[in-house]
Amino acid sequence: MSAGPAALPLERLARLENFGHSLKGPAYLYRPERIEQLNDLFELGRRQGLSITLRGAGRSYGDASLNNGQIVLDLRALNHILEWDAQSGRIRVEPGVTIEQLWKQVLMDGWWPPVVPGTMFTTLGGCLAANIHGKNNWQAGPLGEHAIEFEALLPNGKNVQCCPKQNSEMFYAMIGGMGLLGVFTSITLQLKKVASGDMKVKAWTQPTLQGMVQSVDENKDADYIVGWVDCTASAKGLGRGQLHRAEYLKPGEDEHPSETLQVEHQVLPPRFFGLVPKAWLPLFMKPFTNNAGTWAVNAAKYFANATIGNHKTYRHPLVAFNFLLDYIPNWERIYGGGGLIQYQSFLPKEAATDVYLDMLRLCKRRRLPSYLGVLKRHRPDQFLLSHALDGYSLALDFRVTQSNRLHLLALADELDKMVLEAGGRFYFAKDSTLKSDRVRKYLGDGVIAKFRKLKAEADPDNLLQSDLYRRCFIA
Ligand SMILES: Cc1cc2nc3c(=O)[nH]c(=O)nc-3n(C[C@H](O)[C@H](O)[C@H](O)COP(=O)(O)OP(=O)(O)OC[C@H]3O[C@@H](n4cnc5c(N)ncnc54)[C@H](O)[C@@H]3O)c2cc1C
């Protein structure tokens, strides 16, 4: 009888979490420093009979980069900027380069990433695997539309180069493919030319969700638009909120572009009013992170926004507009030990107002109101596992506690039905509750079959898996 593989060293075991700290699990963690090590690590997984998850900065809200009891490859050390052409705005990077590294490299030359998430701490590998969208999704599309090409190592041992015209099936499947087909080893992006490091921002309130949705559509000429939605207000006010529209400055509008394009101009002060460190905010906020406290904070925020500075236009650095929350270290800790989950659904424009209102009402009836709601506008794209459509998304943050965890799952199940009935979609980077039958419904049998065929070719041993993969594609 032959001996099985030697067990992996215990010191490799690490306790990994999702961004919201609501899911935790051990995994054997490896941190390659050179692309050439990836093949050996794939071989290690095969020898051990263990699956492998690729992980960037681990900032997905759900279980996309978790792999309970198996192997996880942390790719953050593959973080070299390989080529930068300040004339054309083309950049080629390793997958562990973060959005923060990227903008710090290019802004002085007058360039900016065309699509960014709400945090700059994510890696480009993770962002391309999720095919992230920004607050400009209906204008700029997802990140994948700005990828000129990428190189990837597949578990079958092949190195492939993909662009819309070469290996195009893999191009449209790996982008948005959540690291299940192969590992990006280099990514080439076309960046956006900017004439200033500032944006022109306008903020205003709307007393109803209908008004919020209408406002978003009326402002589709903006470069960015996003709405904060109050999901705790009572009856008539449920879904009211504040909108922010933002525009890039045109050449000549900024009198001092050489100053605003500096990194120093972008970095916000670490203290409120020069006194209170922003790092303290989670401590102040924690006692209010319950149903009654959030109702009060949201009401105060809404009424302050509706009076002070309503409809004012101001200039804001690109970084401050796009990544405001990053300046409050560990803000997600206000949700306490159970952490948080986010439920982001995408609805066709015709259905959005009514269905979102019904969803918010249901959350309140179940005594599980979302403490933060964010409304965005989207348009469809051609990627295989796309989450986008011609309509809106509403991202809802929920606090998780030991006593509400099962109720939240039941609520998500009810919300899923409403979204699917309205022809809506979901997003793997945020999801932690979907089941595989629901995934099949929104993606369709044809898409799932195509994805499985590509996976069988690229990854015949089914080496690349994750907790999300087993939950959404296998179970
Ligand atoms: C505060 C906050 C705000 C956010 N706002 C937005 C937003 O506005 N829009 C949006 O779209 N998303 C948003 N997100 C989600 C986030 O952008 C995505 O989850 C993104 O994928 C996280 O990148 P990461 O580097 O942390 O990747 P991880 O979370 O570590 O991994 C994400 C996926 O990428 C895969 N992967 C990682 N590296 C590679 C690689 N080299 N090759 C192949 N696959 C790989 C992983 O296997 C996993 O499936 C937000 C997240 C946070 C925390």
The ligand as an SDF file (V2000), in Angstrom:
LIG
                    3D

 53 58  0  0  0  0  0  0  0  0999 V2000
  -15.2900   49.0520    0.9870 C   0  0  0  0  0  0  0  0  0  0  0  0
  -15.4850   48.2760   -0.2910 C   0  0  0  0  0  0  0  0  0  0  0  0
  -16.0910   48.8870   -1.3730 C   0  0  0  0  0  0  0  0  0  0  0  0
  -16.2750   48.1880   -2.5680 C   0  0  0  0  0  0  0  0  0  0  0  0
  -16.8660   48.8190   -3.6110 N   0  0  0  0  0  0  0  0  0  0  0  0
  -17.0540   48.1690   -4.7780 C   0  0  0  0  0  0  0  0  0  0  0  0
  -17.6290   48.8270   -5.9040 C   0  0  0  0  0  0  0  0  0  0  0  0
  -17.9780   49.9910   -5.8410 O   0  0  0  0  0  0  0  0  0  0  0  0
  -17.7700   48.1160   -7.0450 N   0  0  0  0  0  0  0  0  0  0  0  0
  -17.3780   46.8080   -7.1590 C   0  0  0  0  0  0  0  0  0  0  0  0
  -17.5330   46.2390   -8.2310 O   0  0  0  0  0  0  0  0  0  0  0  0
  -16.8310   46.1660   -6.1070 N   0  0  0  0  0  0  0  0  0  0  0  0
  -16.6620   46.8160   -4.9360 C   0  0  0  0  0  0  0  0  0  0  0  0
  -16.0940   46.1660   -3.8650 N   0  0  0  0  0  0  0  0  0  0  0  0
  -15.7310   44.7510   -4.0180 C   0  0  0  0  0  0  0  0  0  0  0  0
  -14.2790   44.5680   -4.4710 C   0  0  0  0  0  0  0  0  0  0  0  0
  -13.9070   45.5280   -5.4210 O   0  0  0  0  0  0  0  0  0  0  0  0
  -14.1190   43.2040   -5.1100 C   0  0  0  0  0  0  0  0  0  0  0  0
  -14.5530   42.2000   -4.2420 O   0  0  0  0  0  0  0  0  0  0  0  0
  -12.6930   42.8820   -5.5490 C   0  0  0  0  0  0  0  0  0  0  0  0
  -12.7170   41.6500   -6.2320 O   0  0  0  0  0  0  0  0  0  0  0  0
  -11.7560   42.7830   -4.3460 C   0  0  0  0  0  0  0  0  0  0  0  0
  -10.4250   42.6690   -4.8010 O   0  0  0  0  0  0  0  0  0  0  0  0
   -9.3470   41.8810   -3.9220 P   0  0  0  0  0  0  0  0  0  0  0  0
   -8.0010   42.1780   -4.4490 O   0  0  0  0  0  0  0  0  0  0  0  0
   -9.5980   42.1370   -2.4960 O   0  0  0  0  0  0  0  0  0  0  0  0
   -9.7180   40.3860   -4.3150 O   0  0  0  0  0  0  0  0  0  0  0  0
  -10.1910   39.1550   -3.4150 P   0  0  0  0  0  0  0  0  0  0  0  0
  -11.4070   39.5460   -2.6660 O   0  0  0  0  0  0  0  0  0  0  0  0
   -9.0490   38.6140   -2.6660 O   0  0  0  0  0  0  0  0  0  0  0  0
  -10.5820   38.1370   -4.5830 O   0  0  0  0  0  0  0  0  0  0  0  0
  -11.6760   38.3980   -5.4300 C   0  0  0  0  0  0  0  0  0  0  0  0
  -11.7350   37.3270   -6.5170 C   0  0  0  0  0  0  0  0  0  0  0  0
  -10.6150   37.4810   -7.3880 O   0  0  0  0  0  0  0  0  0  0  0  0
   -9.9440   36.2320   -7.5750 C   0  0  0  0  0  0  0  0  0  0  0  0
   -8.5380   36.5640   -7.8520 N   0  0  0  0  0  0  0  0  0  0  0  0
   -7.6980   37.2800   -7.0590 C   0  0  0  0  0  0  0  0  0  0  0  0
   -6.5090   37.4370   -7.6850 N   0  0  0  0  0  0  0  0  0  0  0  0
   -6.6060   36.8000   -8.8840 C   0  0  0  0  0  0  0  0  0  0  0  0
   -5.7050   36.5920   -9.9860 C   0  0  0  0  0  0  0  0  0  0  0  0
   -4.4580   37.0710  -10.0030 N   0  0  0  0  0  0  0  0  0  0  0  0
   -6.1460   35.8850  -11.0530 N   0  0  0  0  0  0  0  0  0  0  0  0
   -7.4070   35.3900  -11.0870 C   0  0  0  0  0  0  0  0  0  0  0  0
   -8.2930   35.5600  -10.0690 N   0  0  0  0  0  0  0  0  0  0  0  0
   -7.8900   36.2510   -8.9900 C   0  0  0  0  0  0  0  0  0  0  0  0
  -10.2090   35.4840   -6.2740 C   0  0  0  0  0  0  0  0  0  0  0  0
  -10.0850   34.1110   -6.4410 O   0  0  0  0  0  0  0  0  0  0  0  0
  -11.6410   35.9150   -5.9650 C   0  0  0  0  0  0  0  0  0  0  0  0
  -12.5670   35.1040   -6.6490 O   0  0  0  0  0  0  0  0  0  0  0  0
  -15.8590   46.8310   -2.6710 C   0  0  0  0  0  0  0  0  0  0  0  0
  -15.2470   46.2160   -1.5770 C   0  0  0  0  0  0  0  0  0  0  0  0
  -15.0520   46.9290   -0.4070 C   0  0  0  0  0  0  0  0  0  0  0  0
  -14.3780   46.2670    0.7490 C   0  0  0  0  0  0  0  0  0  0  0  0
  1  2  1  0
  2  3  1  0
  2 52  2  0
  3  4  2  0
  4  5  1  0
  4 50  1  0
  5  6  2  0
  6  7  1  0
  6 13  1  0
  7  8  2  0
  7  9  1  0
  9 10  1  0
 10 11  2  0
 10 12  1  0
 12 13  2  0
 13 14  1  0
 14 15  1  0
 14 50  1  0
 15 16  1  0
 16 17  1  0
 16 18  1  0
 18 19  1  0
 18 20  1  0
 20 21  1  0
 20 22  1  0
 22 23  1  0
 23 24  1  0
 24 25  2  0
 24 26  1  0
 24 27  1  0
 27 28  1  0
 28 29  2  0
 28 30  1  0
 28 31  1  0
 31 32  1  0
 32 33  1  0
 33 34  1  0
 33 48  1  0
 34 35  1  0
 35 36  1  0
 35 46  1  0
 36 37  1  0
 36 45  1  0
 37 38  2  0
 38 39  1  0
 39 40  1  0
 39 45  2  0
 40 41  1  0
 40 42  2  0
 42 43  1  0
 43 44  2  0
 44 45  1  0
 46 47  1  0
 46 48  1  0
 48 49  1  0
 50 51  2  0
 51 52  1  0
 52 53  1  0
M  END
$$$$
